[in-house]
Amino acid sequence: MRTVGVLEAKTSLSALIEEVETSGETIVITRHGKAVARLSPERSGRLTPSGLAERARAFRNGQPKDSEWACLSWEDLKAIARDGSDR
């Protein structure tokens, strides 16, 4: 997350808005080194590829480990997905 001072935000607002639009990243605006505002993309239901990947990682990392599935190989998982068998 990028940070910019109030003066920079004031003088280059159009460029900052374009940057937020294209990158999908939030820009924090600071005054005297303290965060006072955020410039973030409008969330219209669609995620950028990086935003979607980040959400998927956060979801995966928040899931409890399942010891029954953890010991399966990639080939075992593909076979289960193909034919619906449970070993």
VOGU-3710 file (C-alpha; in Angstrom, 3 decimals, decimal comma):
1> mrtvgvleak> 0,000/0,000/0,000  1,461/3,296/-1,083  1,361/6,428/1,053  1,427/10,049/-0,088  1,349/13,318/1,765  -1,598/15,717/1,597  0,306/18,187/-0,586  1,214/15,494/-3,140  -2,378/14,215/-3,101  -3,652/17,747/-3,705
11> tslsalieev> -1,301/18,472/-6,592  -1,607/15,099/-8,351  -5,103/13,870/-7,530  -5,948/12,950/-11,140  -2,808/10,839/-11,477  -3,466/9,155/-8,140  -7,033/8,324/-9,148  -5,784/6,832/-12,405  -3,214/4,785/-10,477  -5,887/3,435/-8,133
21> etsgetivit> -8,127/2,603/-11,099  -5,460/0,706/-12,993  -3,680/-1,040/-10,124  -6,640/-1,678/-7,855  -4,461/-0,761/-4,882  -5,360/1,652/-2,093  -3,326/4,819/-1,518  -3,108/6,175/2,027  -2,974/9,949/2,392  -0,973/11,222/5,350
31> rhgkavarls> -0,602/14,511/7,200  2,605/14,909/9,200  3,248/11,187/8,822  -0,140/10,124/10,196  -2,741/8,415/7,988  -5,803/10,645/7,568  -7,569/9,265/4,478  -7,577/6,456/1,940  -8,061/6,594/-1,793  -9,358/3,189/-2,832
41> persgrltps> -10,995/1,717/-5,917  -14,770/1,497/-6,068  -15,847/-2,082/-5,440  -18,540/-2,741/-8,023  -18,634/-6,461/-7,416  -15,733/-7,215/-9,730  -12,269/-7,937/-8,396  -8,980/-7,355/-10,102  -6,972/-10,537/-10,696  -4,630/-9,629/-7,838
51> glaerarafr> -7,584/-8,875/-5,547  -9,198/-12,205/-6,376  -5,940/-14,078/-5,747  -5,502/-12,309/-2,411  -9,043/-13,207/-1,326  -8,488/-16,840/-2,329  -5,234/-16,984/-0,326  -6,903/-15,430/2,716  -9,770/-17,916/2,500  -7,404/-20,875/2,097
61> ngqpkdsewa> -5,203/-19,763/4,978  -8,235/-19,385/7,237  -9,420/-22,940/6,666  -8,684/-25,625/9,277  -6,361/-28,400/8,143  -8,078/-31,698/7,309  -5,681/-34,548/8,087  -7,682/-36,988/5,947  -7,174/-34,858/2,837  -3,675/-33,610/3,687
71> clswedlkai> -2,114/-37,027/3,025  -3,575/-37,312/-0,498  -1,399/-36,774/-3,535  -2,322/-34,478/-6,390  -3,177/-37,554/-8,484  -5,520/-38,847/-5,743  -7,282/-35,483/-5,601  -7,719/-35,392/-9,391  -9,169/-38,924/-9,375  -11,645/-37,960/-6,663
81> ardgsdr> -12,677/-34,870/-8,604  -13,081/-36,865/-11,840  -15,206/-39,736/-10,583  -16,536/-38,454/-7,282  -15,081/-41,392/-5,342  -13,948/-40,946/-1,778  -10,933/-43,276/-1,931
//
